[in-house]
Amino acid sequence: MGHSISEVAMKFGFSRTTISRVYREHRESGKTSNLRHCCDRKKIMQERDQRRLTRIIKRNRRATLPQIAADFNAGPSTSVSVRTIQRNNIDMGFRSRRPTRVPLMTARY
């Protein structure tokens, strides 16, 4: 694109070595993306399991993590640990909420 390796390195915050290596790979093989994202560990809970977990959580919002895990593991899918349930709850946006007291406004007469 008409920029030097040093300019690209400064603009994107990568080292000159990284920029030159990626540029050389692109020139030699035409590769434009990194396929390292395919190497992750497979997820234990699939999308279907997460939908089931959501139903269990919404059914009883005051249930503790061990209760939720017991309900989930009683079903047909694979058994998972309490920590896995907790991690998936956080990923799905369910967080621990504490009830907060609203201070009473004293009426002035």
C-alpha positions in Angstrom: 0.0 0.0 0.0 3.0 2.2 -0.3 3.9 2.3 3.4 7.2 1.1 4.9 7.4 -1.7 7.4 8.4 0.8 10.1 5.4 3.0 9.4 3.0 0.0 9.6 4.7 -1.2 12.8 4.3 2.2 14.4 0.7 2.6 13.3 -0.5 -0.8 14.5 1.8 -1.3 17.5 3.4 -4.5 16.3 7.1 -5.1 16.1 9.0 -4.7 12.8 9.8 -8.4 12.9 6.2 -9.4 13.1 5.2 -7.0 10.2 8.0 -8.2 8.0 7.2 -11.9 8.7 3.5 -11.5 7.9 4.4 -9.5 4.8 6.8 -12.2 3.6 4.2 -14.9 4.2 1.7 -13.0 2.2 4.1 -12.4 -0.6 5.2 -16.1 -0.8 1.9 -17.9 -0.2 -0.8 -15.3 -0.6 -2.1 -16.2 2.8 -4.2 -13.3 4.3 -5.5 -14.7 7.6 -4.3 -16.6 10.5 -5.9 -20.0 11.1 -4.9 -20.3 14.8 -8.5 -19.8 15.8 -9.2 -23.3 14.7 -6.8 -24.7 17.4 -8.9 -23.9 20.4 -10.2 -26.5 22.8 -13.7 -27.6 21.9 -16.5 -26.2 24.1 -18.0 -28.6 26.6 -21.4 -26.9 26.5 -22.9 -26.5 23.1 -25.5 -23.9 22.1 -28.3 -26.3 22.9 -26.9 -26.9 26.4 -26.7 -23.1 27.0 -30.4 -22.7 26.0 -31.3 -25.4 28.5 -29.2 -23.8 31.2 -30.9 -20.5 30.5 -34.3 -22.1 31.1 -33.1 -23.7 34.3 -31.8 -20.3 35.6 -35.0 -18.4 34.6 -37.2 -21.0 36.3 -35.7 -20.3 39.7 -33.7 -17.1 39.9 -32.7 -17.6 43.5 -31.1 -21.0 42.9 -27.5 -21.5 44.0 -24.8 -22.7 41.6 -24.8 -26.2 43.1 -28.6 -26.4 42.7 -28.4 -25.2 39.1 -25.5 -27.7 38.4 -27.6 -30.5 39.9 -30.6 -29.6 37.8 -28.5 -29.4 34.6 -26.6 -32.6 35.3 -29.9 -34.5 35.9 -30.7 -34.0 32.2 -29.6 -35.9 29.1 -26.5 -33.9 28.2 -23.0 -34.3 29.5 -22.2 -33.7 33.2 -20.4 -30.5 33.9 -18.8 -29.0 37.0 -20.1 -26.1 39.0 -17.3 -23.9 37.8 -18.3 -24.6 34.1 -21.9 -23.6 35.0 -20.6 -20.4 36.7 -18.4 -19.6 33.7 -21.3 -20.1 31.2 -23.6 -18.0 33.4 -21.2 -15.1 33.3 -20.7 -15.5 29.5 -24.5 -15.5 29.0 -24.9 -12.3 31.1 -26.4 -13.8 34.3 -24.6 -12.3 37.2 -25.1 -12.4 41.0 -27.3 -9.5 42.0 -27.8 -8.3 45.5 -31.1 -6.7 46.5 -30.4 -3.2 47.4 -32.5 -1.2 49.8 -33.9 2.1 48.6 -33.6 4.6 51.3 -37.0 5.8 52.5 -37.6 9.5 51.7 -38.8 11.3 54.8 -41.6 13.5 54.0 -41.3 17.1 55.2 -44.5 18.7 56.5 
